[in-house]
């Protein structure tokens, strides 16, 4: 008599467990293989636990993150306990209150400008370029710098940020450092179709409108959902349900097939077809509009086309910068170089545009914290460039 015959109850239990678990294991294996083949990468098998890097962990410990829902811009900086210089709406003020007699500079931009996003890094800390710009302008009586930068913002969000928040402090000068975040228009159909509705706004309103599964790509969701057990099988199941719903209703929440009207949504005129604006044209229009908005209230406006690794005449010299450059993704450089080629030509035709692409040429030492963000030394160069343009 073998073990199975001698233990009939345990045998039955084993068979039941096998019949329950084996399909789940098979489904996870199949899903991982399918997703990896079709998407290029997938979640780990059976269990997925998102890992925080040192920057995100430090940011979480500081109490500053981009967790506040902003109906106009998609998201904003949280309360940031422990930063007395912070004002409502994520504004940070260097040099005291922006009183009427003060010389007020408002800075706009993405994470390079953001007063909290990058300062948790050891090679940056508080030395963002707006902070260093304020140090440059301290000889000016009552010089105040109001930092309105927010990580991830494109020039489209900066435009709205200026109108809603930046003008409220009665600026004398508005400085926008941007360019690199226009790359989003290369990697997202929805960014290009609806350039004034951020991905985060689209996700929020898609959820409210019942556009199932938030419309993001299958791969992108792995880093943004809490799926831990059998992540590949769950993801493939949700994608299958989305496709089944699309088959029944004819409404697809993903990519070029997505029509907001199918879900009772309106994201504005679509930027598509032969007349669609290219990313550099969207940028040029936005900075031109910011120039007009600032001028309407008597403020000077300057846009700085920000330096970024892999673009322009600067070449990495220090070991750290060389390593960062060598590890850049292959598809990223052609896209960002295409944007900068056109944007630099547009910048040359604008009397309010400062081409900072080659600002690091002639400077030694490590200048980047990562391939997109300068370190404190790089930020000092940007601050000096801006200040010299204002004097």
N, C-alpha and C positions, 0 to 999 in steps of 0.2 A: 504493500500500500504506500503510495507516494504522499508527499506533504499535502497536496491539494485535496486528495481523498480523505486524509486524516483530519483536515481542518475545513470542513465545508462552509462554515459561516465566514471564516476569514477569507476563503477563496471567493465567496460571493461579494464580500466587501472589496476585495482587491479588484475584481472584475468591474464593479460599479465605479470605483475610483479611476480605474484605467479608462473606462468609457467616458468619464467626465473630463479627465485631465488630458488624455491623448489628443482629442480634437483641438483643445486650446493650444497645446504645444505645436501641433501641426499648423494651426492657423497663424501663430506668431512667426514660425519659421517661413511659411509661405509669404506672409505680409512683409517681413523684413527683406526677403529676396526681391519681391516685386517692387517695393518702394525704392530699394537701393538701385535696382536696374533702371527704373523710370525716372527717379529724382536725383540720382548720383550719390546720395547718402541717406542714412536712416538712423533711427534710435537704436540704442543697445538692445540686445535680446532680453526679453522677459521682464526686465526692470530698468526704469530710467529715473535717475535722480539728478536734476539740473545742478550744475556746480557753479558757485560764484567764484569769479576771479578776485584777485586782491583789491582791484579798484571798486568793483560792485560791492564787495563785502565792507570795505572801508566807508563807502558812500552810505550803505545801510546803517552802519554804526553811527555815522554823523547825524543821522536824522534827516538828511537831504536826499531826495530822489525826485523823479519826474512822475509822481503818482497822482497828482491832482488832475481831475477831469476839467478841461477848459472847453466850453461849448463853441468858442470861436476858433481856437488854435489847436484843439485836440487834447493837449495836456499841458501842464505847467509844473513849476517847482513846488514841492510840498512846504510845510510850515518851517522846516529847518530850525529846530530848537537849538539854541546855543549860538545863534548868529545875530547879535543885537543890531548889526548894520542893515539887516534885511528889512525890506518894506513889503507892504501888501502887494501881491501879484508877482512875487519873486524878484522884485527890483532890489538891487543892492547899491547903497550910496556910499561913496568914498569922499570924505571932506566935509561932512555935516549936511544939514538940511539944504535942499535947493531953493533958497529964498530968492526973492526978486532981484536983489543986488548981486547975487552970485553969478559967476561965469559957469554955466551948466552945460556939460557934455553928456549926451546920451549915447551909449554904445549898444549896438545890436549885433546879433550873430548866432552861431550854433554853439557847439560844445567848446570850441577854442575860446569863445567869449564868455560862456556860462560861468558865473562866479563860484559855483559849487561842483559842477560836473567833473572837472579835472583836478581840482585843488587837493583831492585826496591822494594824488600821486606824489611820491617823494621828490621827483624831479621838477615838480611844478609848485605844489602847496598853494599859498595864497597869491603867487606871482603870475596871475593871468595878465594879459596885455592891458585890460582896462585898469587894473590895480596899478600896474607900472606906468600907465599913461597919467594917472593921477599924481604919481610921484614926480613925473616930468613937469606937470603944470602947477605944482605947489608954489613956484615964484609968483604966479598970477594970484592976485588978491581974491580970496573966497572962491577958489576954483573947486567945483564939485563935479564928480563923475558918477553918473547914474547908469549902472550896468543892467541892461534889460535882455542880455543874451540868454538863450535857453538851448540846451543840447538837442541836436537833431532838427532844429528849425531850418527850413529852407528860406529863400528870399520871399516866397509867397507868404509864409507865416510872419516873417519880419515886417512885411508891409502892414499887415493887420496889427501886429504888436506895436508898431510906431503910432498908428492912428488911434488905437484904443488906450495904450498905456504911456508911450513915450512922450506924447505931446502934453500929457497932464502935468509934467514937471517944468513946462515952459523952457525948453532947451534953447541954448544959443547955437549949439552945434550938434548934429547927429552924425555918428560914425557907424557904418555898417561894414563888418568884416565877413565876407561870404564867398561862395564859389564852390567849395568842396561838396556841400550837401545837395547841390543841384545834380549830383551823380544819381540821386534816387530816381530821377526821371529816366535814366537809362535802364534801370533794373525793374521797374514796375510799370505795367501798362496803365494801372489805375492812377498813378501819380501823373502820368502824361495826359491822360484823358481828363482828369479833374485836378488841375494844378493848384486850385485854391481850396481844396478839401483834403486835408492830410489823411494819411492812412489810418491814423487813430480815430479821427472823426468818422471816416468811412466804416471802420470796424464797429464803432459804437452805434451808428445809425442803422447799419445792416442788422445788428442784433435786435434793435428796437423794431425794425421793419420785418423781422422774420426771415432775412436773407441767410439761410442756414450756414452754420460753420464759419461765420465771420468773413468768408471770401478770401482769406489768405491762402498762400500756396501750401501744399501738404507738408513740405519740409519746414517752412517757417514756423508752423504751429508747434513743432517739437520743443523749441526753446521758449514758448510762451504759454503752454498749457501745463496743468498739474497731473497729466497722465503719467503714472508710474508703473502700474502692473500691466504687462503685455502691451507696451505702448504702440508697437507696430500693428498688432491685430486690431486694437481699438481705433487707431488712425485710419486703417484701411476700411474698417466697418463704417466709420463716419463718412468717409469719402464716398463709399458705395451708397450710403443712404442719401447723400447729397445728389449723386448722379441719378438715383431712382426718383427723387423728388423732382429733379429737373426734367426727367423723362415724362413724368405725370403732368407737370404744370407748364413746362416750356420756359421756366424762369431759371437762369443760371447765375449764381452769385459770384462766379470766379472769372477773372481775366477779361479778355475782349468781349466775351459773350454776355457779360454782366450788363443788365439794363436796370438802373435804379427804379424806373417806373414800374417794373414788375413787382416791386416790393413797396410801392407807395412812397418812393424817395425821389428827391430832386437834388442833384449835386451841381447844378449850373450847366452852362453851355459846355459841350464836350470839345476838347482839343484833339480832333482826329481828322482823318482824311487828308487830301493833298494840300489843304491850307493850314494844317496843324503847325503850331509853333514848335520849333526845336528847343531843346533845353536851354541853350544859350540865349535864344530869343525870349523865353519866359523870364530868365534872369535879367536881361537887358530891360525888358518892359517893367519889371518890378522895381529895379533900382531907379529907373527914370521916374516912376510914380512916387517913390519915396523922396526923390529930389524935389518933386513938385509939391508934395504934402508938407515937407519941411519948409520950403520956401513960402508956402501960403501963410505960415505963422511967423515968418521973419527969421527962420533958423537956417544956418548954413548946413549943407548936407555933403558928405563925402562917403563914397563906397570904396573899400579896399578889396581888390581881388586877391584873396589870401594865398600865401605860399603853401604849397603842399608837395610832399615827396614824390619825385618821379616826373615833375613838370618843370619846364623852364631850363635855364642854363646851369643852375646849381647842381652839383654832384656831391654825394656823401663822401666825407673824408675820414671821419672818426669811425672806429670799429663798430660802435653801437648803431650808428646811422647806416653803415654798410650792411649790417645784418638785417636791419629793418627793411631796407630796400630789396635785398635778395629774397626775402620771405613774402613779398607782395604778390597778390594773386594775379595770374596771367591776364584774365579778362578785365581786371580793374583798370590797369594802366591805359590801354587803348581808349576806353570809354572816357576817362577823366581827361586824357590828353586831347581828345576830340572836342570836349566842352571848352577847355582852356584855350585851344587854338582860336575858336570862334569868339569866345568871350573877351580875349585879349584884344582882338581886332575891334570889337564893339567898345571896349574900355578906352581905346586910343581916341575914339571919336567923341567921348564924353569929357567935358571939362571938369566934372566933379568926381571922376574915377581915378583912383590911384592903383596902378598895376603893381601889386606886391609880389608877383610870381617869382621874381629874381631877387627878392629882398635879402636872401641869405648868401648870395654870391659874395665871396671875399671874406666870409666869417669862418673862423676855425672852431674846432671842438664839436661836441655832440649838440645838435640843435632840435632833435625830435624826441618826443616821449613815445610816440608810435608813428606809423606811416602817415597818419592824418593830423596829428596834433603836435605842435611845437612844445618843447620843454620850456623851463623858465628863461633860458638864454635866448631861445627863439622868440618867446613872447616879448622879451626886452627889445629885440630888433624891430618887431612889429610896432611896439609902443613908440619907439624913437621915430620910425617912419611916419606914423600918424602925427606925432607932435611937430615934427619938422614941416609937415605939409600944412599944419594949422598956423604956424608962427608967421 
